[in-house]
Amino acid sequence: MAEFKVKRAKPIAAEVTVPGDKSISHRSVMFASLTNGPCDITGFLPSEDCLSTVSAMRALGVKIEVLEENEFGPVSLRVHGVRGKFEEPSGPIDCGNSGTTMRLLTGLLAGQPFTVNLTGDESLSRRPMGRVTEPLGLMGAKFKATGRARTAPLQVTGTNEVKAMEYELPVASAQVKSAILLAGLFASGKTTVIEPAVSRDHTEQMLRYFLLKVVKEGNRISTWGGQLPAESRDFVVPGDISSAAFWIVAAAAQPGSHLLIHNVGLNKTRTGLLKILLRMGAQINETVNDGEGEPSGFIEVRGSELRGTEIFGDEIPNVIDEIPILAVAAACAKGRTSIRDASELRVKESDRINTVAHNLRQMGVQVEEFVDGMEIEGVKQLKGAMLESLGDHRIAMAFSIAGLLASAETVVKGVECIRTSYPGFEAELRRFMSPKVSEDLVTQTISTFDSGDDYGEMESGGRKDGR
Ligand code: S3P
């Protein structure tokens, strides 16, 4: 099992570029497959999860060429869309660790008149699938969930006669919403999903980008059957704010730090982390670039003393993937932080309420655990500890950052899982640990600031585009 030995870091002065957004990368390949292609995708995230989606679409008869690769895998792809008419695969499709691959695929497959078996690794085979099989079953797809309690492996049999419907989601889940909207494209008539709270809206954005009709009225999102993207369009994936979150907290929680993040996605359904850190006393500015498609831009962070806050209700879906790293920020803040209404965390790649609480306690933090969240009492100084990731990428990364902020060495075991979402994390972590490099970066960053009038004048806590 691979591990990181993390040492306390000096205040960081750095510029970071994070790899492509995971949610958008998955969707870009799926939507491009629905067009009459070819579509060129740049900024694609070469992580194991997104590569599971590429393999799945290839298994369904979509030709995907690699145009450019970096050391981790493809970053630029040409997808030859098949106008939504997929081929029956010759064997099961392995979705690996990726919930997004499996759940969104069920939506696409609901409209294909053949049977496909979807498998996943141990963690994915524990995650609830009834949340997609139930609504898609109402739309006419047939499922056999061979795992206990409606879990993968899943057998999906789609149909040429998908029924449009109106469905109220029991939980705010972008994956479930997306599966239903994708199935709705193969239905006759209008399909509406009602969300209990706003979840990430990349599918809606992408429907719009590919010139398909989608209407949002309050918490109701509707799309129509019989429409598939007539036009192939190229797509640029911005950097992943969920990956940037680790460096943002590393800088925000350490007075004297200064960080710039370039070309990162700033979709408002994903930037709750920034709002929460501002409430905790962090100094953060975001600037959104003009352009088509998903909003993106850059973020500037200066470290300060953080204070505890309350995170609950509708804010939770907006930060669902950032809660482990927000919990680390809370542990370094003055006072108590309460995180509630977050029981969804229990069915992620690990039970994230339990794994976060356990690991924070190992670092000397008092944590009270609830069914739907936790309360964290901030400490002056985290202690170094021996920690386990439990095969969960966001736990491995959040506690590597905790290690940067701890008094003594922290060992994080089981870090291979980081490849599912953030190849390149290790190299960045080493850069943050090395004081010499940090000093070089101080000079580099200061000179950037001196020459750049773009962000020299910003006030703390604002979005430059006024949104
Ligand atoms: C995702 C949605 C979220 C998130 C996951 C990616 C997506 O899951 O946790 O990492 O791309 O739609 P839920 O929609 O199940 O909350």
Boltz pocket constraint, residues with backbone or C-beta under 6 A from the ligand:
constraints:
  - pocket:
      binder: B
      contacts: [[A, 22], [A, 23], [A, 24], [A, 100], [A, 172], [A, 173], [A, 174], [A, 175], [A, 176], [A, 178], [A, 199], [A, 200], [A, 320], [A, 321], [A, 344]]
      max_distance: 6.0
